[in-house]
Amino acid sequence: MTCNPKIALGVLALASAAAHAQPTLDIYAPPNNNLLVGLSQSGAYGVSYASAAEGNLLLTTATATWTNIGGNSPANGFGGNLGISLDGRSVAGNATAANGFSQAARYDVGAGTWSTLGSLGFNGTSSIQGIKEQSSAVAISADGSTVVGRAYFNTSGTTGSVYHPVVFRGGQVYDLNPAGTTQSGMALASNASGTLIGGYTSNSSIGMLWRWNGSGYDTLAAPTIPNSAGVATNIQTAAISADGTWIAGGSVNGLSTNYGGRFTPITFSPATLWNASTGSGLVIPFDHMIDTRPTSNDVDKNMKTSVAGVSDAGTVIGSFVVNVGGNTALVQSDAWIYDQHTGVSLSFDSYLSDLGLGLAPTQHVWNLFSMSADGSAIAGYFFDTATNTTSAFVLHLAAPVPEPGSLAMFAAALPLLAGYAARRRRRA
């Protein structure tokens, strides 16, 4: 009986996964504090953008090296973003097409080249900094097959334009707006295979979902959560877990809560989590982290949340957004993590402390930007009041424990692996 080397390598991979790696925190002090808006598996690679002139950056975390991969930085336009596949081989972003317009694009890390993905044909010039942009990438599926974002659309007989939510898949551009409609919108998230897409259209409140039917995308019923009056309210669909079970989003005004203040009430718009399997959802409970200090500053009253990622386990990460100028705003802002298994949310500072990776007393995590598709790595910013500086970090979490079935397969394959190794020794 022979053992296929590929099987042997697979068994070795299972053995490696069975070992518990300790969580580690990589800190990138200024000037290398670029925000990492996408992470590959275990945080091995990250993507960031530097400036309109410099383009995009690829971080190799093992060596802490940054590589300029070119393309058009999202600073060139409005609404674009970067993303990276789980294996780290594909990056979604923007690049200049042959017609001279910026388009959504995919970067092949191995080949070192960008390929533009198309548009809906509109050739107007964006009003944002006068940039000529036809389409923008916002996210990429974990398998690298699908890029989602937006593309400008011009209604026949009009001079204006709006942007539509679109999917770039298999060389095609799929317009997710209903036929004959002109409302603006954007696709924001994808599951691992690009078969479930989340985003919004402006005429359909906040959240929308679309599912691949084999030749295109069908519009699904929008996820909703009852508000305090019992009225079903559409929720944002900013992040989708790799397996397509969990939908998360933030800044949902229809679910906002008012808190009494000394001068004026504070309005807090929470984050939400929705289960696509059960069709039910909840408002993420983290009221204990809200800064309810009395204030008369209008911008302090409208504190909103943004969601940076959701894992297959239903773990959600995000940040408070408090639009107040000055460095003190960074300290007042907060980042959080929620575990749907326990129903408990923590400030990210507390979460790091629980992992034995607590920051210094003068340091505070104030923003989170991304989570790898498998939930094994998280990226964000922390601010240090002692040095008055912001630093980027990547949290590498422990390796996942194999399922019982995987452990059984590992045990059954050990004799095959031993036999294969013995034959290699005899041949040598």
C-alpha positions in Angstrom: 0.0 0.0 0.0 1.4 3.4 -1.0 0.9 6.9 0.4 0.4 9.8 -1.9 2.8 12.6 -0.9 0.0 15.1 -1.1 -1.9 13.1 1.5 1.2 13.1 3.6 1.5 16.8 3.4 -2.2 17.2 4.2 -1.7 15.1 7.3 1.3 17.2 8.3 -0.9 20.3 7.9 -3.4 18.7 10.3 -0.7 18.0 12.8 0.5 21.6 12.6 -3.1 22.9 13.1 -3.4 20.7 16.1 -0.6 22.5 17.8 -1.9 25.5 19.8 0.0 28.7 18.8 0.0 31.4 21.3 -1.6 34.7 20.3 0.9 37.4 19.4 0.7 41.1 18.8 2.8 42.7 16.1 3.2 46.5 16.5 4.2 48.7 13.6 5.4 52.0 15.1 5.4 55.2 13.1 6.2 55.9 10.3 5.1 52.4 9.3 1.6 52.8 10.8 -0.4 52.4 7.7 -3.9 51.2 8.4 -4.3 47.6 7.3 -7.7 47.3 5.6 -7.3 43.7 4.6 -5.6 40.6 6.1 -4.9 37.1 4.7 -5.0 33.9 6.7 -3.4 34.2 10.1 -2.4 37.8 9.2 0.5 36.6 7.1 -0.1 39.5 4.7 -1.9 42.8 4.9 -2.8 45.5 2.5 -2.8 49.2 3.0 -2.7 52.4 1.0 -0.3 55.2 1.6 -1.3 58.2 -0.4 -2.7 59.2 -3.8 0.8 59.5 -5.1 2.3 56.3 -3.6 -0.5 53.9 -4.4 -1.0 50.7 -2.4 1.2 48.7 0.0 1.5 44.9 0.8 2.8 44.0 4.2 4.6 40.7 4.9 4.1 40.4 8.7 6.8 37.7 9.2 9.5 40.2 8.1 7.7 43.4 8.8 8.4 44.6 5.2 6.2 46.8 3.1 6.1 46.4 -0.7 4.6 49.1 -3.0 2.3 47.3 -5.4 1.1 50.4 -7.3 -2.4 50.7 -8.5 -4.6 53.7 -7.7 -4.9 54.5 -4.0 -8.5 54.9 -2.7 -7.3 58.4 -1.8 -7.8 59.1 -5.5 -11.5 58.6 -5.4 -14.4 58.1 -3.0 -15.8 54.8 -1.5 -13.1 52.5 -2.7 -11.1 50.1 -0.5 -8.6 47.3 -0.6 -9.0 43.7 0.2 -6.9 40.5 0.1 -7.9 36.9 -0.4 -7.4 34.3 2.4 -4.4 32.8 0.7 -2.8 36.2 0.1 -2.5 35.7 -3.6 -5.1 38.3 -4.8 -5.6 41.9 -3.8 -8.6 44.0 -4.8 -8.2 47.7 -5.4 -8.2 50.2 -8.3 -5.9 50.6 -11.3 -5.9 52.7 -14.5 -7.6 50.9 -17.4 -6.5 51.2 -21.0 -9.1 54.0 -21.6 -7.4 56.1 -19.0 -10.1 55.8 -16.3 -9.6 54.3 -12.9 -11.5 51.0 -12.5 -11.9 48.2 -9.9 -9.0 45.9 -10.3 -7.4 42.7 -9.1 -3.7 42.4 -8.3 -1.9 39.1 -8.8 0.8 39.0 -6.0 2.8 36.3 -7.7 2.9 38.0 -11.1 3.1 41.5 -9.7 0.5 42.8 -12.1 -2.9 44.6 -11.9 -5.9 43.6 -14.1 -8.8 46.1 -14.4 -12.2 44.5 -14.1 -14.5 46.8 -16.1 -17.4 49.2 -15.6 -21.0 50.0 -16.5 -19.7 52.1 -19.4 -20.1 55.6 -18.0 -17.2 57.9 -18.9 -17.9 61.0 -16.9 -15.3 62.5 -14.6 -15.9 62.1 -10.9 -16.5 65.3 -8.9 -14.2 64.0 -6.2 -10.9 65.8 -6.7 -11.6 65.7 -10.5 -10.6 62.0 -10.7 -11.7 60.1 -13.7 -13.2 57.0 -12.1 -15.6 54.4 -13.7 -15.7 51.8 -10.9 -14.3 51.1 -7.5 -13.4 47.9 -5.5 -14.5 47.7 -1.9 -13.9 44.0 -0.9 -12.8 40.6 -2.3 -14.1 37.1 -1.5 -11.9 34.8 0.5 -11.2 32.6 -2.5 -10.3 35.6 -4.7 -12.9 34.8 -7.3 -15.1 37.8 -6.7 -14.6 41.5 -6.2 -17.5 43.8 -5.0 -17.9 47.5 -5.1 -19.6 50.2 -7.2 -19.6 51.5 -10.8 -20.9 54.8 -12.2 -24.1 54.6 -14.3 -25.6 57.2 -16.6 -29.4 57.1 -17.3 -30.2 57.5 -21.0 -31.1 61.0 -21.9 -29.6 62.6 -18.8 -26.3 64.3 -18.0 -26.0 63.2 -14.4 -24.8 59.9 -13.0 -25.2 57.7 -10.0 -23.2 54.8 -8.8 -24.6 51.3 -8.6 -23.7 48.3 -6.5 -21.8 45.9 -8.7 -20.0 42.5 -8.6 -17.0 41.6 -10.7 -17.0 37.9 -11.3 -15.8 35.6 -14.0 -14.9 38.5 -16.3 -18.4 40.0 -16.0 -19.8 43.1 -14.3 -23.1 42.4 -12.6 -25.3 45.4 -11.8 -27.2 44.7 -8.6 -29.7 47.5 -9.0 -33.2 46.4 -10.0 -33.8 46.8 -13.7 -34.9 50.2 -14.7 -33.9 51.9 -11.5 -31.4 54.6 -11.0 -30.8 54.9 -7.3 -27.2 54.9 -6.1 -25.7 52.1 -4.0 -22.7 50.0 -3.2 -21.8 46.3 -2.6 -19.7 46.1 0.6 -19.1 42.5 1.5 -19.0 38.9 0.2 -18.9 35.4 1.6 -15.9 33.2 0.8 -17.1 32.1 -2.6 -18.7 35.3 -3.8 -22.2 33.7 -3.8 -23.7 36.0 -1.1 -23.2 39.7 -1.4 -24.1 42.5 1.1 -24.5 46.2 0.5 -27.1 48.8 0.0 -29.3 50.8 -2.5 -30.4 54.2 -1.4 -34.1 53.6 -2.2 -34.1 50.4 0.0 -33.1 51.9 3.3 -29.8 50.5 4.7 -29.2 46.8 4.1 -29.5 44.6 1.0 -28.5 41.0 0.2 -28.0 39.3 -3.2 -27.4 35.6 -3.9 -25.7 34.0 -7.0 -28.2 31.8 -9.0 -25.7 30.4 -11.4 -25.9 33.1 -14.0 -26.6 36.3 -12.0 -27.6 37.6 -8.6 -31.1 37.5 -7.2 -32.2 40.2 -4.6 -33.0 38.6 -1.3 -35.3 39.9 1.4 -33.4 42.6 3.4 -32.4 41.5 6.9 -34.4 43.4 9.6 -34.4 43.7 13.4 -37.4 45.1 15.4 -36.7 48.5 16.9 -37.8 49.7 20.4 -41.4 50.2 19.0 -41.4 46.7 17.5 -41.2 47.9 14.0 -39.0 45.9 11.6 -36.0 48.0 10.6 -33.6 47.3 7.8 -30.0 46.8 9.1 -26.7 47.5 7.5 -24.9 44.6 5.7 -21.3 45.8 6.0 -19.6 42.4 6.7 -20.5 38.8 5.9 -18.8 35.7 7.4 -16.9 33.4 5.1 -19.6 30.7 5.4 -22.4 33.2 4.8 -24.1 32.6 8.1 -23.5 36.0 9.8 -24.3 39.5 8.6 -23.0 42.4 10.6 -23.2 46.2 10.3 -23.2 49.4 12.1 -24.5 53.0 12.2 -28.2 52.0 12.1 -30.1 55.1 13.0 -33.5 53.4 13.1 -32.2 51.4 16.1 -30.6 54.3 17.9 -30.8 54.9 21.6 -31.0 58.3 23.4 -29.1 58.8 26.6 -29.9 61.8 28.8 -27.1 64.4 29.3 -26.6 67.4 31.4 -27.4 69.7 28.4 -28.5 67.6 25.5 -29.2 63.9 25.0 -26.5 61.6 23.5 -27.7 59.6 20.5 -26.0 56.2 20.0 -26.4 54.2 16.8 -25.5 50.6 17.5 -24.0 47.7 15.6 -26.1 44.7 14.6 -25.7 41.0 14.0 -28.0 38.9 11.8 -28.1 35.1 11.3 -28.9 34.2 7.7 -29.8 30.6 8.7 -32.4 31.5 11.3 -33.5 34.9 9.8 -33.1 36.6 13.2 -30.8 39.2 14.5 -29.9 41.4 17.5 -28.5 44.7 18.5 -25.0 44.1 19.8 -25.0 44.8 23.5 -22.1 47.1 24.5 -23.9 50.0 26.2 -21.4 49.8 29.1 -18.7 51.2 26.7 -20.6 54.3 25.7 -19.1 57.6 26.8 -22.2 59.4 28.3 -20.4 62.3 29.9 -22.5 65.5 29.9 -21.8 67.6 26.8 -23.2 70.4 24.8 -21.1 69.6 21.7 -23.4 68.6 18.9 -20.9 66.2 17.2 -20.5 64.3 20.5 -24.2 63.5 20.6 -24.3 61.4 17.5 -21.9 58.5 18.3 -22.0 55.8 15.7 -20.4 52.4 15.3 -18.6 50.8 12.3 -18.1 47.1 11.8 -14.7 45.9 10.6 -15.4 42.1 10.3 -17.3 39.1 11.4 -16.1 35.5 11.6 -17.8 32.1 11.0 -18.1 31.8 14.8 -20.1 35.0 14.9 -17.4 37.1 16.5 -17.8 40.8 15.4 -15.2 43.6 15.7 -15.8 47.3 15.3 -15.2 50.8 16.5 -17.0 53.9 17.8 -16.7 56.9 15.6 -16.7 60.2 17.5 -16.0 63.1 15.2 -14.2 65.5 17.5 -11.0 67.2 16.4 -7.6 66.8 18.2 -5.7 63.9 19.6 -8.1 63.7 22.6 -10.7 62.3 20.2 -8.5 59.2 19.7 -8.4 58.5 23.4 -12.2 59.0 23.7 -12.9 56.7 20.8 -13.2 53.0 21.5 -12.9 49.7 19.7 -14.9 46.6 20.7 -15.2 42.9 20.1 -18.4 40.8 20.5 -18.8 37.0 21.0 -22.3 35.7 20.0 -21.7 32.5 21.9 -21.4 34.3 25.2 -23.4 37.4 24.3 -20.6 39.5 25.8 -18.8 42.4 24.3 -15.6 43.9 25.5 -13.5 46.9 24.7 -10.5 45.8 22.7 -8.2 46.9 25.4 -9.8 44.5 27.8 -9.8 41.7 25.2 -6.0 42.1 24.7 -5.6 42.0 28.5 -7.6 38.8 28.7 -5.2 37.3 26.1 -2.2 38.4 28.2 -1.3 41.0 25.6 -2.4 44.1 27.5 -1.0 47.5 26.3 0.7 50.0 28.5 -1.5 52.3 30.7 -0.9 55.2 28.3 -2.0 53.2 25.2 -5.5 52.7 24.0 -7.0 50.8 21.0 -9.3 53.3 19.3 -10.0 51.8 15.9 -10.2 48.4 14.2 -9.9 48.1 10.4 -10.0 44.4 9.4 -10.3 40.8 10.3 -9.0 37.9 8.1 -11.8 35.8 6.5 -11.0 32.9 8.9 -11.1 35.1 12.0 -7.5 34.3 12.8 -6.1 37.9 12.7 -7.3 41.4 13.5 -5.7 44.8 12.6 -6.2 48.2 14.1 -4.7 51.3 15.7 -3.7 52.3 19.2 -2.8 55.7 20.5 -0.2 56.5 23.1 -0.7 59.6 25.2 2.9 59.4 26.5 4.4 59.8 23.0 1.4 61.4 21.3 1.7 58.9 18.5 -0.5 56.3 16.7 0.7 52.8 15.9 -0.7 50.1 13.8 -0.9 46.5 15.0 -1.9 43.0 13.9 -3.2 40.5 16.4 -2.4 36.9 15.4 -4.8 34.6 17.3 -4.2 31.0 18.3 -4.4 28.4 15.6 -7.9 26.7 15.3 -8.4 23.3 17.0 -9.3 20.7 14.4 -12.8 19.2 14.6 -13.1 15.7 16.0 -13.5 14.3 12.5 -10.2 15.9 11.5 -8.5 14.5 14.6 -9.8 11.0 13.7 -8.5 11.4 10.1 -5.1 12.4 11.5 -5.0 9.3 13.7 -6.0 7.0 10.9 -3.5 8.5 8.5 -0.5 8.1 10.9 0.4 4.6 9.8 0.3 5.7 6.1 2.6 8.6 6.9 5.0 6.3 8.9 5.1 3.9 6.0 5.7 6.6 3.4 8.6 8.0 5.5 10.1 4.5 5.9 10.1 3.9 2.1 11.7 7.2 1.6 14.5 6.2 4.0 15.0 2.9 2.2 15.3 4.6 -1.2 17.8 7.0 0.3 
